[in-house]
């Protein structure tokens, strides 16, 4: 490999590329028997540097890294930041984490090693290597090599000038969940301690102080909202590596819920701009939560700014703010505009709090309800307060919105009777001199408000006729709608598109927007 200690030129670096179906290079882990120290944990893989990388046949990322780390101060600082992130505070290359990783992999292959030793154990020696030899090597790596290796490599980086001798500041806790009003203490050795609370770096490219964002640390910092803290120490012209942590403040994960998804705006009847997608969220808790650094990490891409969401309140993230406001107005609580778009065929949505805790991870399907798939209705959670986060994968906990266009930024308060509560009971088609009519029946003992419901004869345009607001279907009673007065009458405000009933037969639809057709 590029870092071979048998010479200072790279060798045995192999990769393949599928030209027919390009999906990136695939690199083989070849000749790795020297990777974890053939003799001791002091093995130096930093120096001497490789020498032949400038030649095309020897060029490799390791050689490029050496050139940059030696010649470019900003790259060297960035590299030191990565070293600190992974060598300290439970990072990927801390001893305990590395040991656990080796033990997990050993567990995966321990039975396969028996067959491996039977086939290859005697290929290089007369006395075969067995599974016990493999186990002895695992024990050496876990007990002798890894416990001290992180510190050894850190000192090698310092000796080479790739890591500063100024230690980074430390936090009294390295991020995580805290209560509102908690205090964060930062400690450091001699020098000036700078910090930023907005995810900015106290050090600017080139080495100057970020005077617009960085602050001197003088006292503990009060955390009222989720915060991404970055800090460095500056001493005698040298910056430390970066220490950073995210603090998730308050019960955001417990109280924030998705309540409505408009994933496929109307394509038929009166089509909507496809950019009018939105996701609605609500606070189901009893106290205000700040959404700073909450993020959608799958489905769409969006990180919330600082935004207070009161108990029972709603907020929206949208695909295109201008398109959304053109349809719904500018008074709704739009927090921001996400990148990407929701898949009309259904997809997985993941929502994380500031610390990376999963709030939602569910998959919705486009065949759950026909009317939410391009017919103008949104996908609405029946009751966000009582629906556990695991229930979001289940159609039974969702319904179409009570009205076309959804109820963005507000509770979906339309009446949602059980399926079959209101039915088409009788109709008259091709009536000659008389008007066609459609009779509805209430099968329950309670009156049903059917204001805002729809009648149509077209599955691709279910909203041809909107029943007037406040219209009630009496308990165990009937209500008749006539072509000449209602669904075929242009002067009726609810008649978006006139229709009549054919004598040859057709399908008539009654749609509440919530209980199906």
N, C-alpha and C positions, 0 to 999 in steps of 0.2 A: 504494500500500500504506500501512499504518499509519505507516511511518517516512518518508514522502515529504519531500524537502527543497524541494519547490516550494510548500510551505505547511505550517502546523503543525496541519492537520486531516487525518485519514485519507481516502483516496479510492481508488477502483478496487479494493476488496476484495470478491471474489466467492466464494460457496460454494454448494454444492448438497446436498440431502438427499433420499434415496429413502424416501418415506413408505410405499410398498408393501412394500419389503424393507429395513427400517432397518439400516444398517451404518455409521452415523456420518457426520459432515459431510466433504465433500471440498472442499478449497480450491484455487482456481486461482492459479498463479503468474503474475499479470497485471502488466503494466507494469514488468518487471524490468530494463529497459534502463539504469537508473541505479544498479543494485545494486553493481557493482564499480568505482565511481569514474569518473565521466565526465571528470574533469579530473586529479585527483591523489590520492595516497594519504592526504592530510590531510583528506579530506571528513569532516565531523562529522555522524554519524547519531545522536549522543546528545542534543545540545542544538541548537536550542531544543526544549523539550518540546511535545507536542501539547496543544491547548487545549480541544477540543470533545468529548472522550471521554465526558463525563458525560451527553451527549445520546444517547438510544437509537439514533438513526440513525448516530451516529459512534462508538459504544462499540466498543472493540477491546482485545486483550490488551496491545498496546504501551502504550496509555494506562494500563491497570491496573498494568502493571509500573512505570511512572514514579511513580505514586502510592505504591505499596508501597515502592519503593527509596528514596524521599525521606522517608517517614514512619515506616517500621518497621525498627528496627535488626536484628532477627533475620532478616527477609527480606533486608535489605541484606547481612548476613553470608553468608547462604546463596547469594546471587547471586555474591558475591566468591569463594566456594568453587568455584562452577561456572566462573567466569572462570579461576581458577588451574588447574583441572583441564584445561581445553581450550586455554589459552594457553601452557602450559609442559609440559616432560617428554614431548614427542611427542604432545601432545593434538591434538584434531581441528582446532583453529584455529591451530596453530603454522605458521610459513611453509612448511617442507618438506612437511608433511602436506597443507596447502591447495594447494600447487603440484601435488603428485602427484594430488590429487583433480581439479583442473582439467584436467590433462593426460589423465587417464583419460577424462573426459567428452568432451574435444575429440577423442580418438581414436574414440569411439563415433559422433560426428556428422560427422566431417570429410568423408566422401563425400556425406552428405545435404546439406551446405552448398552444394554445387555446384547441386543442383536448387533449393534455397531461394533462392540468389542469382539464378538464372535467372527465378524467378517474382516475387520481391519486390525484387530489387536496385535497380530503377529506380522504385519506387513513390513515393519522396520526393525524388528528385533526377534530373537529366537524365543525369549520368554514373553508370552502374550501379555498385553495390557488388558486388565479386566475392569468390571464395573467398580471394584474397590479402588483401583488406581484413580478412576474418575472421581470417586467420592473423596479420596484423599486430596485431590487438587481443589475440589470445591471447598473443602475445609480450610485449605491453605489460603485461598482467596478471601474467604469470609472472616477467618480469624487472624490472619497475618497481613494480608496485602491491603484490603480495603480500609480497615480502621485508620491507618495513617496516611493513605495515599492522597487524600484531599489536601492535607496540609503540606505534603511534599510538593505537589504540583503547584500550589499557591506560591511557595517559596521560589520555585523555579521560574514562575512568571515574574515575580518581583526582581529576581536576579537578572532577568533578561530585559527588564524595563517595561514589561507589558502590563504590570499591575502596580499602582502607586503604593508608597509606604505610609500614606495617610489613611487611617482606618475610617470607614463610613460611620456616620451617626447611627444610633440604634433607637428603636421604639420600645416603650415599656410593654407593648404587645404588638405582634407583627400582623396587624390587620384582623379582619373577621367582623363578627356581629357585636355591636355595642348599643347601649341604651342612649336615647337622646339626652344631651347634656353631659355625656361622659367627657373626661379630659384625657388628652394624649400628651405624654411626656417624651421628649426626644433628648438623648444624651450624646455627647461627643467629647473627644479629647481636645487638646489645645488647638486653637484656630477659630475661624468664624463659621458658625453653623447657619446654613441657609435652607429654607424650605419653601415649597409651593403647595397650595391646597386645591389646585384645579387640574392636576395631572401634568403641569408644565415642568420643565427641567430647570433647576436653579442656574445651571451652567448653559451658556449659549455656545453654539458652534464657534470655534476659535478660542474659547476659554474665558470670555468675559462673563460677569455676573448678569443674570437676567433681571435687570433692575425694574422692569415693568411688572414682573410677577413674583419674584422671590422676596422673602422677608427674612429678617434676622430672627433667630429664635431667642426669646428672652423669658418666656413663661409657658406653662402647659396650655395646650390648645383645646378649646371647647368644641365639641362635635355636635352640631344640631341637625346636620343632614349628612347623607352618605358622602364620603370624601376620599379622593385619591391623593395621598400625600407622597411627595417626592422630596428627598433631602440629601444634601452633600455637605462635607466639611471642606473648608478652604484654608490651607495653612502654608505659609511661606512660598506662595506662588504655585502650589500644587493642589489640585482637586482630588478628593476621594472618589471612589466609585459611588454609584447611586444606590441609595436604599429607598425602596418605595413599598407602599402597602395601601390597600383599599379597606376602608372601614364602612361597613353597612350599618346605617343608623336606623333604629326603630323596627317595628314588626312589619316591614314591607312584604316579605314573602308570605306571612300569615294572612295579610289583609287585602292584598291586591289580586284582583281576578279579571280575566277577560270575560266580557258579558255579551259581546256581539261582534260578528265578523261579516262584512260585506266583501266577499271574495270574488263574486262574478256579477257585476252590475248588469242591468237589463239590456238585452240585445234585441228584443222584439217589441212590438207595439210602439211605444215611444222610447227608443233606445237611449240609454245613458252613455256619457263619456266613460270608457273603460277605466279611466284614471280616477273615477270617483270611489274606488275601493277605500275601505277604512276598517280599523280595528278599534273597538270601544273597550275601555277598562273601567272598573269601578272599585271603590274602597268599601269592603264589607265589614270593616272593623268599626270600633267606637271612638277612634282618635285619628287625627290627621296624620297622614304619612307623606314624606317627601320622596319623590321618585328619582332623585338624582342618581345617575349611573345604572338604573335598571335598564336592561337591554333585551331586544329581540335578537336571538342568535341563530334562528333557523326559521325559514319561511320568508321573512323580510329582515332587513338590517336596520336597526335603529337603537340609539342610546339616548335615554331621557336626560334632559337638562334638569336643573333644580325646579321642581314643580310640586306645590302642596296640593294634595288631594284630600278633601274633607270627607268625613264619614258619609256614606251614601251617595257621594258625588260621582260624576262620570267624567272621563276625558277621552280624547281621540288621538290616534296617530293615523295619518292618511297617506295615500300614495302620491297625490298631487294636490297641494293645498289650494291652488287657484281653481282647478277643476272641481274640487270638493265644494268650495265656497260658492262657485257659480250655481251649483245645484241646491245646496243646503243653507246658504247664507253665511255671513261672517260672524255671527254671534255665538257659535258653538265653541266648546272648549278644546280646540285643536292644539296639541302640545308640539307637534312637529310633523315632518314629512319623512317617511321611511324610504330607504333605497330598495330597489327591486319591486316585485309585485307578487300578489298571492296567486297560486296556481288554480286555474278554473277547474282542474280535474281533482282538486283536493290535495292536501299536503300536510306535512308535519310543521307545527309551530312550537317554538321553544322560547320561553321567557325566563330571564335570570335576574336575580337581585344583584346589588352592587358587588357582593362578595362571591358571586358565581353560584349561589344556591338556586336550584331549579324551582321556579314558581309554577310554570306550566311546561309540559312536554306531551303534546297530544297530536293526533292525526285526524283531520276531518275529511269526510268523503263527499264528493259531489252528488252521489246518488242517494244521499240521505233524504233529501226533499227536492222534487223537481223544480219548485218555484224559487229556490235559492240559487239555482244554477242557470243564471242568465235571464230569469224572468222578473227580476226587480226586487225580490225580497231578500232580506239578510238572514244569516244563520244566528239564532239567538239562544242563549242559555236560559233554560226555564227559570232557574232560581240560583244565581251565583252564590248566595249565602249558604245554601244547603247542599250544593253540588260539590263534593270533594274533588280535588284536582284529578284524581284517577278517573272520575266519571266523565271527563271531557272527551275521552275516546269512544264514548257510548252514545249512539244516536238517541237513546231514550231520554237523555238529559238536555237535548236540544229541540228547537222547533223553529219554523219560519217566523219572521217578524209579523206582528199583527197588522202591519200596513205596508204597502209598497214603498220601497226606499229605506225601510228600517226606521229605527228611532234613535239615530245617532246623537249621542250626548245626553240622553235621558232614558228613564226607565221605559221598557216596552209595556205600556199599561193597557194595551188592547185586551178585551175579553178573550179568553182562550178556552172555549168549551171542549169537552171530550169529543173525539171523533164519533160522528153519528148523532150528535145532539140536534143538529139542524140538517135537514135533508131536502132534496128535491122530491116532492111527493107526487106531483102530477103536472102535465103540461099539455098545451094545445098548439099543434103545428099546422101550417098551411090552412088557416081557418077561413079562407074565402073572404066574406064580408066582415067577419069579426076579426078582432086582433088576436095574434098569438099571445099566449100567456104562460108564465112559469109559476107554479105554486110551491111554496116552501112550508115545511112542517117542523114544529118544535116537538121533539120526542121526550122532552123532560118536563118536570113540574115547576121549573123556574123560567121566567122570561129571559130571553137572550138578546143582548144589544148587538144587532148585526150592522150597525152603522159603520161604513168603511169597508164592508165586505164586497165581493165582486161576483158578477154573473158574466158568463161568456160562452161562446160556442167554438172556441179555438184554443187548443192546448198550448199553442205558441204565443197566445196573447190573452192571458187569463183576466185582464183588467179592462175589458171593453166597457163594462158598465159598473160604476161604483154606487153601491146602495147609500142613500143619504145618511148623514150623521144623525145619531139619536134614534134611528129606526129600531123598533123593538119587535121581536118575534114572540107572541104571547105564549105563556106556559101551556103546553099541550095544544097549541093553537096553530093557525095557518096565516099565511100572507101571500098575496098574489101580485106579481109584477107583469105589466102589459107592454107589448111591443109599441103600441101607439102612444102610450103615456110615459114609458120608462126606457127600456133598452133599445128601442128603435126611434126614439124621439130626440132629435138634435137639440131641442130647447131645454131638455132635462140636463142640469149641470153635471149629473153623473154619467151621461152618455158620451163616452170618449170616442167610441166607434159603433155606429148603428149595426144591429144584427137582427135577423128573424130566424124562425125555425123551419127547416126544410121538411116537406112531406115525405121525402125519400128516407128520412132518418138522419140523425147526427148525434153527437155527444154534447150535453149541456153541463157546464161546470159552475158549481158554487164554491167560492174560495174565501176563507176567512183570513188567509195570510198566516194562520197559525196551526190550524187543525187539519190541513191537507185538503184534497178535493173530494 
